[in-house]
């Protein structure tokens, strides 16, 4: 978690991709930074920490789901080597409209 002035302003997490054992080495990453503090490197620090944690825990593949319009999140994921592998059409709803979600993936043992 990210704390500024004794207040939590961001968090990151790893979640199992599936409860089926065949997918035990795959996790989904999530992170959030308070909107007023974005652009200050907090998200970058959280993402780096969660990837390091995934490596320590033996994960092979990380996934990230990024809602349509979250260009900063897509960019941040790309800077850590995540690549877009697909788009889930109209699976979300926000502000009265349906949203696509971009699926991104990072192979942790990928040498590139």
HELIX and SHEET records of a PDB file:
HELIX    1   1 UNK A   21  UNK A   23  5                                   3    
HELIX    2   2 UNK A   35  UNK A   37  5                                   3    
HELIX    3   3 UNK A   42  UNK A   56  1                                  15    
HELIX    4   4 UNK A   71  UNK A   79  1                                   9    
SHEET    1   A 6 UNK A   2  UNK A   4  0                                        
SHEET    2   A 6 UNK A   7  UNK A  16 -1                                        
SHEET    3   A 6 UNK A  26  UNK A  33 -1                                        
SHEET    4   A 6 UNK A  61  UNK A  67  1                                        
SHEET    5   A 6 UNK A  97  UNK A 107 -1                                        
SHEET    6   A 6 UNK A  83  UNK A  94 -1                                        
END                                                                             
